[in-house]
Amino acid sequence: MELTITEEVTGYDLVKAQIQIAAGESLNGSVLNIPAQEEIKLIGFAIQCRITTEDPENNFMLDYGTIIAYRNAAGMRIRLDEGSSHPGVKISPFFDYTLTKSISLGKQP
């Protein structure tokens, strides 16, 4: 499962946990307090979409140039992991083609 999806459906910040574990903390210690795998409860469903600079009319090859229009998703349970994506940004052929990851969480009824 993708890291961001796991974080959304469990409520645990996995990057923070990795840093704290590298500093010597224990998963189920008092700092992290992450339970055993079988005790972790899922709190909903999530989907991740990657917004990229691929060109579907050119066999999905990397595309580059200047972004002329860009609008983020927004709302409750929408998470965006992005860099500098806005109108006017110049995308070079050496740029990571993933502009944004949009993660949406739906809670269980």
BELURSUL-V51482 format. One record per pair of residues at least 12 apart in sequence whose ideal C-beta (glycine too) atoms are under 10 Angstrom apart, sorted by sequence separation. I is the first residue (numbers start at 0). J is the second residue. D is the distance in whole Angstrom. If there is no record, write none. Layout:
# BELURSUL-V51482
i:I j:J d:D
i:I j:J d:D
This chain:
# BELURSUL-V51482
i:2 j:14 d:8
i:19 j:31 d:6
i:52 j:64 d:8
i:69 j:81 d:10
i:82 j:94 d:9
i:20 j:33 d:10
i:71 j:84 d:8
i:82 j:95 d:8
i:84 j:97 d:10
i:85 j:98 d:10
i:16 j:30 d:9
i:19 j:33 d:10
i:52 j:66 d:9
i:70 j:84 d:10
i:71 j:85 d:9
i:84 j:98 d:4
i:2 j:17 d:10
i:11 j:26 d:10
i:16 j:31 d:6
i:69 j:84 d:6
i:70 j:85 d:9
i:82 j:97 d:9
i:83 j:98 d:9
i:84 j:99 d:6
i:15 j:31 d:8
i:69 j:85 d:6
i:70 j:86 d:9
i:81 j:97 d:9
i:82 j:98 d:7
i:16 j:33 d:6
i:66 j:83 d:10
i:68 j:85 d:10
i:69 j:86 d:6
i:80 j:97 d:9
i:81 j:98 d:6
i:82 j:99 d:8
i:66 j:84 d:7
i:68 j:86 d:6
i:69 j:87 d:9
i:81 j:99 d:4
i:12 j:31 d:9
i:50 j:69 d:9
i:66 j:85 d:7
i:67 j:86 d:6
i:69 j:88 d:8
i:80 j:99 d:7
i:81 j:100 d:7
i:11 j:31 d:8
i:13 j:33 d:9
i:66 j:86 d:6
i:67 j:87 d:8
i:79 j:99 d:6
i:80 j:100 d:4
i:81 j:101 d:9
i:11 j:32 d:10
i:12 j:33 d:10
i:50 j:71 d:9
i:65 j:86 d:8
i:66 j:87 d:7
i:67 j:88 d:10
i:79 j:100 d:7
i:80 j:101 d:8
i:11 j:33 d:6
i:50 j:72 d:9
i:65 j:87 d:7
i:66 j:88 d:5
i:78 j:100 d:8
i:79 j:101 d:6
i:80 j:102 d:7
i:11 j:34 d:10
i:65 j:88 d:7
i:66 j:89 d:8
i:78 j:101 d:8
i:79 j:102 d:8
i:9 j:33 d:9
i:48 j:72 d:9
i:64 j:88 d:10
i:65 j:89 d:5
i:66 j:90 d:7
i:77 j:101 d:7
i:78 j:102 d:4
i:64 j:89 d:7
i:65 j:90 d:7
i:77 j:102 d:7
i:78 j:103 d:8
i:63 j:89 d:8
i:64 j:90 d:6
i:76 j:102 d:9
i:77 j:103 d:6
i:78 j:104 d:7
i:63 j:90 d:5
i:64 j:91 d:9
i:72 j:99 d:9
i:76 j:103 d:6
i:77 j:104 d:8
i:11 j:39 d:8
i:62 j:90 d:8
i:63 j:91 d:6
i:64 j:92 d:10
i:71 j:99 d:7
i:75 j:103 d:10
i:76 j:104 d:4
i:10 j:39 d:9
i:50 j:79 d:9
i:61 j:90 d:9
i:63 j:92 d:5
i:69 j:98 d:8
i:72 j:101 d:5
i:74 j:103 d:9
i:75 j:104 d:9
i:76 j:105 d:7
i:9 j:39 d:6
i:10 j:40 d:9
i:62 j:92 d:9
i:63 j:93 d:9
i:69 j:99 d:9
i:71 j:101 d:8
i:72 j:102 d:10
i:76 j:106 d:7
i:8 j:39 d:9
i:9 j:40 d:8
i:10 j:41 d:9
i:45 j:76 d:9
i:47 j:78 d:9
i:49 j:80 d:10
i:50 j:81 d:8
i:61 j:92 d:7
i:63 j:94 d:7
i:72 j:103 d:8
i:75 j:106 d:10
i:8 j:40 d:9
i:9 j:41 d:7
i:10 j:42 d:6
i:52 j:84 d:10
i:61 j:93 d:10
i:66 j:98 d:8
i:8 j:41 d:5
i:9 j:42 d:7
i:10 j:43 d:9
i:43 j:76 d:8
i:45 j:78 d:9
i:47 j:80 d:9
i:61 j:94 d:8
i:63 j:96 d:9
i:5 j:39 d:10
i:7 j:41 d:10
i:8 j:42 d:6
i:9 j:43 d:10
i:50 j:84 d:8
i:61 j:95 d:10
i:62 j:96 d:8
i:7 j:42 d:8
i:8 j:43 d:6
i:61 j:96 d:5
i:5 j:41 d:10
i:7 j:43 d:7
i:8 j:44 d:7
i:9 j:45 d:10
i:60 j:96 d:9
i:7 j:44 d:9
i:8 j:45 d:5
i:59 j:96 d:10
i:7 j:45 d:4
i:52 j:90 d:5
i:6 j:45 d:9
i:7 j:46 d:9
i:4 j:44 d:9
i:5 j:45 d:9
i:7 j:47 d:9
i:52 j:92 d:10
i:4 j:45 d:5
i:3 j:45 d:8
i:4 j:46 d:8
i:52 j:94 d:7
i:54 j:96 d:10
i:4 j:47 d:6
i:52 j:95 d:9
i:53 j:96 d:6
i:1 j:45 d:9
i:3 j:47 d:6
i:51 j:95 d:9
i:52 j:96 d:5
i:53 j:97 d:9
i:0 j:45 d:9
i:1 j:46 d:10
i:2 j:47 d:9
i:51 j:96 d:5
i:52 j:97 d:8
i:1 j:47 d:5
i:50 j:96 d:10
i:51 j:97 d:5
i:52 j:98 d:6
i:0 j:47 d:10
i:49 j:96 d:9
i:50 j:97 d:7
i:51 j:98 d:6
i:1 j:49 d:10
i:49 j:97 d:5
i:50 j:98 d:5
i:51 j:99 d:9
i:49 j:98 d:8
i:50 j:99 d:4
i:51 j:100 d:10
i:49 j:99 d:7
i:50 j:100 d:8
i:48 j:99 d:9
i:49 j:100 d:6
i:50 j:101 d:7
i:48 j:100 d:7
i:49 j:101 d:8
i:47 j:100 d:6
i:48 j:101 d:5
i:47 j:101 d:7
i:48 j:102 d:8
i:46 j:101 d:9
i:47 j:102 d:5
i:48 j:103 d:8
i:46 j:102 d:7
i:47 j:103 d:8
i:45 j:102 d:6
i:46 j:103 d:6
i:45 j:103 d:6
i:46 j:104 d:9
i:44 j:103 d:9
i:45 j:104 d:5
i:46 j:105 d:8
i:43 j:103 d:10
i:44 j:104 d:7
i:45 j:105 d:7
i:43 j:104 d:5
i:44 j:105 d:5
i:42 j:104 d:8
i:43 j:105 d:5
i:44 j:106 d:8
i:43 j:106 d:4
i:44 j:107 d:7
i:42 j:106 d:7
i:43 j:107 d:5
i:42 j:107 d:7
i:43 j:108 d:10
i:41 j:107 d:8
i:40 j:107 d:10
i:7 j:76 d:8
i:7 j:78 d:7
i:6 j:78 d:9
i:3 j:78 d:7
i:3 j:80 d:6
i:2 j:80 d:10
i:7 j:102 d:6
i:4 j:100 d:10
i:6 j:102 d:8
i:7 j:103 d:8
i:8 j:104 d:7
i:3 j:100 d:6
i:7 j:104 d:5
i:8 j:105 d:10
i:2 j:100 d:10
i:3 j:101 d:10
i:4 j:102 d:7
i:6 j:104 d:10
i:7 j:105 d:10
i:8 j:106 d:10
i:1 j:100 d:8
i:3 j:102 d:5
i:8 j:107 d:10
i:2 j:102 d:10
i:4 j:104 d:9
i:1 j:102 d:8
i:3 j:104 d:10
